[in-house]
Amino acid sequence: MTPQFQNRTQAGELLATKLTAYAKRPDAIVLGLPRGGVPVAFEVAKTLNVPLDIILVRKLGAPAQPELAMGAIATGGVLVLNDEVVNWLGIPQAEIDAVAQREMQELERRDRLYRGNCPLPHVENRTVILVDDGIATGSTLRAAIAALRQQQPQQIIVAVPIAPASVCQQLRSQADDVVCAIEVEQLSAISLWYEEFTQTSDEEVRALLAEAANSYMALFLS
């Protein structure tokens, strides 16, 4: 299979071309899912001239297969389980709770690291464009959507470069729209669709958020 994206930056540039309806809208905000979703979201926000922020979500890896998502947690105490995986593997509640507790600690660490003393983004009555670098099972995005719904945004638009068509269809029942640059029948690994898919570092996330904030403020003041 030939990779379709050079890297996350190029994937974000391509994705942004499918979101031009939201360009320069005062009610719009782009929220990236750290860490890999942030470089994609940065390019989307830059192209659309709208602010960039993050929403923190952590995948809950199955105990024996950590790469397989049995669910996800998000800011605000949101827990979303993939019942199909949980039932298939027979994962007891105690193991789910243990994994969720560990991931909550990492979520809180990242919140302190990325956001510091900055408040959470205000999304009430706004159009939220929720961006990741791809979708496998959709668990993390379902948790992000559930967390955002608590804050009563006007719209939630899920936007990703690559995802299975079946998962996109499922997410359309929870989000107001799903924009995907490339939909495929099956997706074994997001990385296969990228020539370069190195892990995004905490430092890169912080740098991109700072650059986006400075660029948007300069645009706002100009």
Backbone bond lengths (Angstrom), bond angles and torsions (degrees), N, CA, C in turn:
res aa  C-N    CA-C-N  psi(-1)  N-CA   C-N-CA  omega(-1)  CA-C   N-CA-C  phi
1 M - - - 1.459 - - 1.526 110.09 -
2 T 1.331 117.35 134.62 1.458 122.40 -178.98 1.525 109.86 -88.83
3 P 1.347 118.11 126.03 1.465 120.07 176.80 1.526 111.31 -58.22
4 Q 1.324 116.24 141.67 1.464 121.49 -177.53 1.523 113.11 -97.94
5 F 1.340 117.24 -16.68 1.459 121.22 -178.09 1.519 109.61 -124.18
6 Q 1.323 116.24 137.31 1.467 120.25 177.04 1.530 110.12 -67.13
7 N 1.321 116.07 -46.58 1.469 122.40 -179.87 1.526 107.40 -162.96
8 R 1.326 116.79 -174.97 1.465 120.20 -177.91 1.529 111.57 -67.51
9 T 1.323 116.80 -32.67 1.464 119.84 178.40 1.519 110.79 -61.89
10 Q 1.322 116.55 -49.15 1.464 120.38 -179.51 1.531 111.20 -66.18
11 A 1.335 116.53 -35.62 1.464 120.30 177.02 1.528 110.68 -63.62
12 G 1.338 116.46 -39.58 1.460 120.41 177.91 1.513 112.44 -65.88
13 E 1.335 116.31 -39.05 1.459 120.31 178.10 1.526 110.69 -62.58
14 L 1.336 116.09 -42.85 1.464 120.37 178.66 1.523 111.41 -66.17
15 L 1.322 116.32 -43.68 1.462 120.68 -179.29 1.522 110.90 -61.49
16 A 1.335 116.01 -38.22 1.465 120.35 -178.56 1.523 112.33 -61.19
17 T 1.329 117.47 -29.94 1.467 120.28 179.87 1.523 111.73 -66.49
18 K 1.320 117.29 -18.19 1.466 121.68 179.57 1.528 111.85 -97.02
19 L 1.345 116.15 4.98 1.462 120.87 -176.89 1.525 112.39 -124.17
20 T 1.323 116.88 19.81 1.464 120.58 -173.89 1.533 112.86 -63.39
21 A 1.319 117.75 -19.50 1.468 120.33 178.28 1.531 111.69 -63.44
22 Y 1.349 116.57 -19.32 1.462 120.50 -177.74 1.528 112.79 -101.64
23 A 1.324 117.33 4.34 1.469 120.93 -176.85 1.528 111.51 -63.35
24 K 1.331 114.55 134.45 1.474 123.71 174.86 1.523 113.66 59.14
25 R 1.321 117.21 18.77 1.460 118.88 177.74 1.528 109.77 -78.27
26 P 1.319 118.28 127.10 1.471 120.70 -176.45 1.522 113.52 -65.74
27 D 1.339 117.31 -20.58 1.461 119.94 -178.92 1.524 112.48 -92.19
28 A 1.336 118.03 -5.05 1.466 120.88 -173.83 1.523 112.18 -89.34
29 I 1.327 116.07 146.99 1.459 123.26 174.50 1.529 107.81 -146.49
30 V 1.320 115.94 140.01 1.463 121.87 176.85 1.519 108.46 -99.99
31 L 1.333 116.56 128.96 1.459 121.97 176.16 1.528 108.67 -117.42
32 G 1.323 116.44 118.63 1.462 120.86 177.67 1.515 111.07 -93.33
33 L 1.334 116.02 150.71 1.464 121.37 176.01 1.526 108.19 -96.57
34 P 1.349 117.53 110.40 1.466 119.46 178.52 1.521 111.25 -65.76
35 R 1.357 117.85 148.56 1.442 117.64 0.06 1.522 112.82 -99.13
36 G 1.314 117.20 -34.46 1.450 120.70 -172.85 1.509 115.91 -64.15
37 G 1.339 117.27 -24.65 1.452 119.70 -179.59 1.514 114.02 -76.78
38 V 1.335 117.26 -17.27 1.463 120.07 -174.32 1.534 112.95 -69.31
39 P 1.349 120.48 -44.50 1.471 118.20 176.96 1.532 113.01 -60.49
40 V 1.328 116.77 -35.31 1.465 120.63 176.44 1.528 109.50 -67.02
41 A 1.322 116.35 -47.51 1.463 121.79 -179.05 1.529 111.58 -62.99
42 F 1.322 116.67 -35.13 1.470 121.28 179.22 1.528 110.36 -58.82
43 E 1.329 116.38 -46.44 1.467 120.11 -179.44 1.527 111.31 -67.01
44 V 1.331 116.34 -37.61 1.468 119.98 178.03 1.526 110.24 -63.43
45 A 1.332 116.77 -48.42 1.468 121.12 -178.81 1.525 111.27 -63.10
46 K 1.338 116.30 -40.95 1.471 120.55 -179.57 1.518 110.98 -63.75
47 T 1.339 116.85 -44.65 1.463 120.94 -178.74 1.523 111.59 -67.12
48 L 1.329 116.84 -39.33 1.470 120.97 -177.41 1.527 112.91 -83.06
49 N 1.342 117.09 -11.74 1.467 121.32 -176.65 1.526 111.60 59.52
50 V 1.322 115.13 49.57 1.463 121.67 175.50 1.528 108.16 -130.29
51 P 1.335 118.79 159.20 1.454 120.73 -176.80 1.526 113.09 -68.49
52 L 1.334 114.47 154.28 1.468 122.81 179.19 1.512 109.74 -116.82
53 D 1.327 116.63 137.67 1.463 122.35 171.40 1.528 106.79 -147.20
54 I 1.313 116.91 -169.54 1.460 121.12 -178.52 1.525 110.45 -129.32
55 I 1.322 114.68 158.64 1.459 121.18 166.80 1.518 106.40 -127.99
56 L 1.307 116.05 129.57 1.456 120.82 -173.45 1.521 111.33 -91.42
57 V 1.321 114.39 122.39 1.460 122.87 179.46 1.521 107.34 -137.49
58 R 1.325 117.03 143.09 1.465 121.04 178.19 1.522 109.26 -127.52
59 K 1.315 114.55 129.55 1.465 120.24 174.90 1.524 109.93 -69.72
60 L 1.323 116.62 142.66 1.463 121.70 172.98 1.528 107.44 -101.38
61 G 1.321 116.24 104.35 1.454 120.47 179.83 1.517 111.26 -75.72
62 A 1.323 115.93 140.87 1.468 120.10 177.14 1.527 109.51 -61.19
63 P 1.345 118.21 141.96 1.475 121.27 -174.67 1.530 114.52 -52.42
64 A 1.315 118.12 -43.80 1.466 120.13 -177.55 1.522 112.15 -90.25
65 Q 1.338 116.55 -16.33 1.468 121.25 -178.58 1.533 108.50 -136.65
66 P 1.333 117.84 79.72 1.462 121.13 -172.36 1.527 114.71 -60.16
67 E 1.338 117.97 -22.19 1.466 119.54 178.36 1.527 112.01 -77.77
68 L 1.337 116.05 -16.10 1.461 121.02 179.77 1.527 109.20 -90.04
69 A 1.332 116.43 121.73 1.463 120.55 -176.39 1.524 111.12 -79.59
70 M 1.335 115.73 121.00 1.470 119.36 172.65 1.522 110.30 -96.71
71 G 1.343 115.88 -2.56 1.451 121.01 179.04 1.512 110.31 163.73
72 A 1.326 115.85 -164.75 1.459 121.10 -179.93 1.520 109.24 -160.02
73 I 1.331 114.98 158.02 1.459 121.39 174.31 1.521 108.36 -122.72
74 A 1.331 116.30 156.31 1.460 120.98 179.28 1.519 109.19 -142.00
75 T 1.329 114.73 165.50 1.457 121.61 176.83 1.529 110.47 -52.22
76 G 1.323 115.82 138.58 1.462 120.09 179.86 1.513 113.44 96.93
77 G 1.354 116.47 10.76 1.456 120.89 177.72 1.516 114.27 76.81
78 V 1.331 117.62 20.28 1.465 121.58 179.84 1.525 110.45 -78.52
79 L 1.323 116.59 130.79 1.465 123.20 176.39 1.522 108.22 -128.21
80 V 1.327 115.62 124.08 1.459 121.81 177.60 1.521 107.91 -121.75
81 L 1.330 117.18 125.99 1.462 121.40 -179.67 1.520 110.83 -106.30
82 N 1.327 114.73 145.37 1.459 121.58 171.31 1.525 106.35 -91.30
83 D 1.324 116.15 93.48 1.465 120.77 -173.68 1.523 112.53 -59.16
84 E 1.310 116.63 -32.74 1.466 120.41 -179.50 1.529 110.44 -62.27
85 V 1.339 116.63 -45.31 1.469 121.05 179.85 1.526 110.56 -70.04
86 V 1.333 116.73 -44.21 1.474 120.88 -179.02 1.522 110.66 -59.68
87 N 1.313 117.17 -45.54 1.471 120.98 -178.95 1.524 111.81 -71.11
88 W 1.320 116.25 -38.96 1.466 120.91 -178.69 1.531 111.31 -62.78
89 L 1.342 115.96 -41.09 1.462 120.32 -178.91 1.527 112.64 -91.86
90 G 1.324 117.33 -7.39 1.462 120.68 -179.40 1.514 112.57 62.36
91 I 1.321 117.06 44.91 1.471 121.79 -175.63 1.531 109.42 -79.33
92 P 1.339 117.90 120.82 1.470 120.27 -179.70 1.525 111.82 -72.63
93 Q 1.326 116.07 157.20 1.449 122.03 -177.36 1.527 112.13 -59.41
94 A 1.345 116.71 -35.70 1.468 120.33 -179.12 1.524 111.56 -60.91
95 E 1.337 116.48 -38.90 1.469 119.74 178.94 1.524 111.27 -71.59
96 I 1.305 116.48 -36.63 1.467 120.34 176.44 1.529 109.60 -61.34
97 D 1.338 116.12 -45.75 1.469 121.23 -179.21 1.523 111.23 -62.61
98 A 1.343 116.84 -39.59 1.467 120.70 -178.74 1.524 111.03 -65.39
99 V 1.326 116.46 -44.80 1.461 120.37 179.23 1.529 110.14 -65.72
100 A 1.328 116.83 -41.81 1.467 121.14 -179.90 1.526 111.26 -61.85
101 Q 1.329 116.57 -38.40 1.469 120.13 179.81 1.526 111.00 -65.74
102 R 1.340 116.62 -42.40 1.471 120.54 178.46 1.530 110.88 -63.35
103 E 1.309 116.13 -43.82 1.457 119.51 -177.63 1.531 111.65 -71.00
104 M 1.330 116.80 -29.68 1.461 119.68 176.85 1.530 110.63 -65.33
105 Q 1.329 116.77 -36.29 1.461 120.38 176.44 1.523 111.08 -63.18
106 E 1.342 117.15 -41.29 1.465 120.95 177.81 1.523 110.57 -68.02
107 L 1.336 117.07 -38.49 1.462 120.41 177.78 1.527 110.57 -60.80
108 E 1.326 116.58 -43.70 1.462 121.00 180.00 1.529 111.05 -67.08
109 R 1.349 117.29 -36.68 1.464 120.87 177.29 1.521 110.10 -62.47
110 R 1.323 116.25 -45.29 1.462 119.87 -178.89 1.530 111.16 -66.70
111 D 1.324 117.14 -36.09 1.456 120.10 178.15 1.524 110.36 -60.13
112 R 1.332 116.77 -45.43 1.465 121.06 178.74 1.529 110.68 -64.24
113 L 1.329 116.36 -41.12 1.458 121.83 -175.40 1.527 111.92 -70.41
114 Y 1.323 116.59 -46.23 1.461 120.52 -174.77 1.519 113.05 -82.44
115 R 1.328 116.06 -38.39 1.461 119.52 -171.06 1.517 113.09 -100.99
116 G 1.335 116.91 -27.33 1.452 119.71 -178.25 1.512 110.56 59.31
117 N 1.321 116.05 -124.55 1.468 121.05 179.60 1.527 112.66 -96.30
118 C 1.332 116.60 4.88 1.459 119.34 -179.18 1.528 110.38 -71.45
119 P 1.318 117.22 142.99 1.472 119.83 -179.81 1.524 110.90 -73.10
120 L 1.340 115.81 162.59 1.458 120.94 174.57 1.524 109.26 -64.37
121 P 1.325 117.83 149.59 1.466 119.71 -179.87 1.523 111.57 -63.83
122 H 1.315 115.55 141.34 1.469 120.96 178.45 1.521 107.98 -84.17
123 V 1.323 117.33 117.71 1.469 120.20 -176.80 1.523 113.36 -120.07
124 E 1.324 118.23 -1.50 1.465 119.73 -179.78 1.526 110.52 -59.12
125 N 1.333 115.83 129.41 1.462 123.38 179.50 1.529 113.48 63.53
126 R 1.331 117.34 19.55 1.463 120.70 179.37 1.533 110.18 -110.82
127 T 1.313 115.23 162.86 1.459 121.81 174.21 1.517 107.90 -93.29
128 V 1.315 116.39 114.74 1.465 122.44 -177.01 1.525 109.41 -101.39
129 I 1.334 115.91 124.25 1.460 121.54 174.46 1.520 106.82 -102.71
130 L 1.317 115.74 108.78 1.459 123.68 -172.98 1.527 108.59 -95.14
131 V 1.336 117.53 116.97 1.464 121.37 -169.42 1.527 112.06 -120.81
132 D 1.344 115.17 133.72 1.461 121.66 170.93 1.522 107.62 -133.62
133 D 1.355 117.44 172.84 1.465 120.24 -178.23 1.524 112.80 -85.85
134 G 1.322 116.95 0.17 1.455 122.30 177.66 1.512 109.60 160.92
135 I 1.326 115.58 166.74 1.468 121.02 179.02 1.522 108.75 -125.41
136 A 1.325 115.33 132.57 1.467 120.54 172.34 1.528 108.38 -103.97
137 T 1.338 116.89 -77.27 1.466 120.45 179.62 1.525 112.80 -94.63
138 G 1.343 116.91 -24.32 1.459 120.71 -178.73 1.513 114.38 90.85
139 S 1.336 118.39 0.75 1.473 121.19 -176.68 1.523 112.14 -61.13
140 T 1.334 117.07 -44.54 1.464 119.29 -176.85 1.525 110.94 -67.24
141 L 1.314 116.85 -37.93 1.464 119.09 179.33 1.523 111.59 -70.68
142 R 1.332 117.76 -34.92 1.465 119.59 176.65 1.527 110.33 -63.27
143 A 1.346 116.48 -39.11 1.464 119.83 177.33 1.522 110.69 -66.72
144 A 1.324 116.97 -39.93 1.462 120.49 178.70 1.526 110.89 -63.96
145 I 1.316 116.95 -42.47 1.469 121.09 178.70 1.524 110.47 -62.48
146 A 1.332 116.31 -43.96 1.467 120.54 179.84 1.524 111.22 -62.24
147 A 1.334 116.70 -40.07 1.462 120.64 178.75 1.526 110.94 -66.11
148 L 1.328 116.28 -41.39 1.458 120.28 -179.27 1.526 112.16 -68.53
149 R 1.334 117.40 -36.48 1.468 120.51 -179.09 1.526 111.18 -58.93
150 Q 1.320 117.48 -30.11 1.466 120.90 178.75 1.529 111.71 -62.91
151 Q 1.348 115.44 -22.87 1.469 120.37 -176.65 1.530 112.35 -99.16
152 Q 1.330 117.04 4.01 1.463 123.89 171.84 1.539 114.22 57.46
153 P 1.321 117.27 56.15 1.468 118.66 172.22 1.522 110.35 -70.97
154 Q 1.315 116.08 160.70 1.469 119.68 177.06 1.525 110.32 -70.48
155 Q 1.344 116.29 -43.22 1.458 122.16 -178.99 1.522 109.67 -145.09
156 I 1.327 115.66 149.11 1.461 121.53 170.16 1.526 107.22 -122.97
157 I 1.331 115.49 119.03 1.455 122.20 178.90 1.521 107.88 -111.67
158 V 1.314 118.29 115.48 1.459 122.08 174.71 1.529 108.07 -84.11
159 A 1.323 116.93 130.06 1.465 120.97 -178.40 1.531 109.95 -135.27
160 V 1.320 116.21 122.09 1.466 121.86 -178.49 1.528 110.36 -142.90
161 P 1.336 117.09 153.66 1.468 119.56 177.59 1.530 113.55 -71.89
162 I 1.342 117.63 -37.38 1.464 121.28 -172.28 1.524 110.27 -145.14
163 A 1.348 116.68 138.83 1.461 120.50 179.30 1.526 109.30 -167.50
164 P 1.340 117.16 156.58 1.468 119.97 172.16 1.524 110.14 -69.49
165 A 1.323 116.58 140.75 1.462 121.00 -179.39 1.528 111.78 -59.53
166 S 1.325 117.04 -36.48 1.466 120.71 -178.15 1.524 111.52 -65.50
167 V 1.335 116.89 -38.87 1.465 120.54 179.67 1.527 109.83 -71.09
168 C 1.326 117.09 -39.35 1.467 120.25 176.09 1.520 110.52 -57.77
169 Q 1.323 115.92 -42.42 1.454 120.08 179.91 1.524 111.54 -64.28
170 Q 1.334 117.11 -40.94 1.465 121.12 177.10 1.527 111.16 -62.27
171 L 1.333 116.28 -42.88 1.459 120.24 -177.63 1.528 111.94 -68.99
172 R 1.322 117.35 -25.26 1.472 119.89 178.53 1.524 112.10 -65.51
173 S 1.336 116.67 -19.60 1.464 119.76 176.60 1.528 111.43 -79.98
174 Q 1.352 117.07 -13.48 1.466 120.99 -179.01 1.524 112.64 -111.30
175 A 1.337 116.36 -36.36 1.460 121.30 177.29 1.529 108.76 -94.17
176 D 1.321 115.65 168.06 1.467 119.37 178.10 1.521 111.10 -80.87
177 D 1.324 116.64 -24.73 1.455 120.99 174.65 1.525 108.67 -162.18
178 V 1.324 116.31 155.19 1.458 122.64 175.32 1.518 107.48 -127.59
179 V 1.327 116.02 121.99 1.460 122.20 178.95 1.521 107.54 -112.93
180 C 1.322 115.95 118.27 1.459 121.34 -177.57 1.526 108.46 -129.11
181 A 1.333 116.68 125.92 1.465 120.35 -178.71 1.522 111.25 -63.43
182 I 1.346 116.39 -42.69 1.461 120.96 179.25 1.521 108.84 -135.80
183 E 1.332 116.83 121.58 1.462 121.75 174.50 1.530 108.42 -105.02
184 V 1.321 115.94 134.14 1.464 121.22 -178.69 1.524 109.43 -124.58
185 E 1.323 116.22 163.58 1.461 120.15 179.04 1.523 111.52 -72.04
186 Q 1.327 116.50 -44.53 1.467 121.57 -179.99 1.516 109.56 -133.62
187 L 1.328 115.56 146.58 1.462 120.65 -179.67 1.523 108.53 -137.25
188 S 1.335 116.05 102.73 1.463 119.75 -178.48 1.522 111.83 -80.53
189 A 1.350 116.67 -34.04 1.467 120.37 179.31 1.523 109.22 -157.25
190 I 1.320 116.56 130.37 1.466 121.24 179.04 1.522 110.42 -60.32
191 S 1.321 117.30 -37.07 1.465 121.96 -175.44 1.528 113.22 -58.64
192 L 1.327 117.30 -27.40 1.465 120.78 -177.65 1.528 112.16 -66.79
193 W 1.298 117.32 -17.52 1.461 121.21 -178.19 1.521 112.33 -93.03
194 Y 1.328 116.62 -0.66 1.462 122.38 179.75 1.529 110.63 -118.78
195 E 1.343 116.47 137.38 1.459 119.84 172.47 1.529 109.75 -68.41
196 E 1.323 115.37 -41.96 1.468 121.32 178.79 1.528 108.23 -121.40
197 F 1.329 115.78 120.86 1.466 120.14 -177.73 1.522 109.49 -139.01
198 T 1.328 115.80 50.88 1.461 120.47 178.78 1.528 109.29 -72.37
199 Q 1.329 115.71 156.20 1.458 120.08 -178.34 1.517 110.47 -67.53
200 T 1.302 116.21 131.93 1.460 121.55 175.82 1.530 108.59 -74.93
201 S 1.329 116.56 131.72 1.465 120.52 -177.13 1.527 111.23 -89.02
202 D 1.333 115.15 162.15 1.467 120.41 174.50 1.522 110.45 -58.71
203 E 1.338 116.28 -39.56 1.465 120.92 -178.86 1.520 111.19 -63.46
204 E 1.334 116.54 -39.32 1.458 120.04 179.02 1.527 110.66 -65.68
205 V 1.324 116.62 -41.25 1.466 120.06 178.30 1.531 110.13 -59.86
206 R 1.315 116.82 -47.36 1.467 120.88 -178.81 1.525 111.02 -62.98
207 A 1.340 116.11 -41.48 1.458 120.33 -178.82 1.527 111.32 -65.42
208 L 1.330 116.76 -41.93 1.466 120.28 -179.63 1.526 111.26 -67.02
209 L 1.331 117.19 -40.62 1.465 120.10 178.28 1.531 110.96 -63.58
210 A 1.342 116.57 -40.78 1.466 120.53 179.20 1.528 111.02 -66.76
211 E 1.338 116.34 -43.12 1.469 119.95 179.59 1.519 111.24 -63.98
212 A 1.328 116.05 -41.94 1.466 119.87 179.51 1.521 111.30 -63.75
213 A 1.328 117.16 -41.70 1.468 121.30 -180.00 1.528 110.85 -63.84
214 N 1.331 116.49 -42.71 1.461 120.39 -179.86 1.529 111.23 -66.97
215 S 1.339 116.41 -41.28 1.462 120.67 -179.14 1.523 111.18 -65.99
216 Y 1.336 116.48 -42.26 1.465 119.88 -178.86 1.523 110.37 -68.43
217 M 1.332 117.01 -38.94 1.466 119.84 178.38 1.532 110.94 -64.24
218 A 1.341 116.70 -40.57 1.462 120.36 178.40 1.525 110.84 -63.82
219 L 1.348 115.83 -39.48 1.463 120.28 178.46 1.521 110.66 -66.13
220 F 1.329 115.66 -40.38 1.457 121.55 -178.51 1.535 110.94 -65.52
221 L 1.343 116.42 -36.25 1.458 121.12 -176.06 1.528 113.15 -85.26
222 S 1.341 115.50 -14.44 1.468 118.96 -176.53 1.538 112.25 -76.62
